[in-house]
């Protein structure tokens, strides 16, 4: 039976009616970052850093003052020492503003600005290594990697790769800083390079997708692999702490796994036996201390159903080298699946040892300012049992578990941030 949660450990609302599009939490849950945004207009937006008691440590504005839409994605390093933030400062259709994307990075203890630049397109995702040494970002058709200098006073770009065909919608860096993975999508009308805070925005049939990977060795970045999917696009990626395994959610509701043993091809592709699955906008992957690999994926159902679907896959290594075979292969086995009231948004996350799975849902009502209610969900990863569900009056986009499984943070389009301690 589910347990209804009426109150988070703490809740914070920056300034209504602003939205919270992205949240991030340190490995131990003691620091969490989030940003304010407004999908339908302009305002003064901030990146915030809080502690686990609900105390605001600082807030930093986008330097250009009043901006369009604001903070799209944030990241806090696993050790809680660095924060990155990216988003949009002007409408991409405004030809008078050729650099609508902004990117900032901060030292967590002092709020010192370590990076503050504008780029040619909205920042779609930012990701920090555990120690903050490396920062990976994606925007438009570009993946870029930054490195912190020895004095820890500034980030500088060390690598940039721009695709001629694919819009890069997601990128992540592994905790150990060894691997960067990114996903791309090419639509039939090539008109959806900048997805909004709307898991149902794209009804366009995607023509292809791509998953690219890069290795980092002492500040040198090298291409590792490239997987092209001819029949469907990639929506989001995730990578294990050691950078050896990565997963992606696809436009057809399935998820895939890639192993560093063969970075140019899929280890497996998995999809529940659910005929009305649509795009999967959410994915996470973890390799536990015992070596087990799990992928959590959240998908939307088709427009007639308007619901969502969450499922957990275990990656099983089928053949070992000492069995006399030249190399191992892998299989994805669905452990459980469950329907969700609305389309599943990107707030699907796993803790390191796959104790819990989170999910968020809710959807806009067509092309209007109206939207559905939503919920935050916490599931037991082993069984798929719903532990609790907290409802909100508007849709919810981000949610993230701390690596140690002791706390979780979520953000809502109602403008509030929610923090739950799971140790109580």
Buried (B, 14 or more C-beta within 10 A) or exposed (E): EEEEBEEBBBBBBBEEBBBBBBBBBBBBBBBBBBBBBBBEEBBBBBBBBBBBEBEEBBBBBBEBEEBBBBBBBBBBBBBBBBBBBBBBBBEBEEEEBEEBBBBBBBBBEEBEBBBBBBBBBBBBBBBBBBBBBBBBBBBBBBBBBBBBEEEBEBBEEBBEBEBEEBBBBBBBBBBBBBBBBBBBBBBEEEEBBBBBBBBBBBEBEBBBBBBBBBBBEEEEBEEBBEBBBEEBBBBBBBBBBEBBBBBBBBBBBBBBBBBBEBBEEBBBBBBBEBEBBBBBBBBBBBBBEEEEBBBBBBBBBBEEBBBBBBBBBBBEEEEEEEEEEEEBBBBBEBBBBBEBBBBBBBBBBBBBBBBBBBBBBBBBEEEEEEBBBBBBBBBBBBEBEBBBBBEBEBBBBBBBBBBBBBBBBBBBBBBBBBBBBBEE
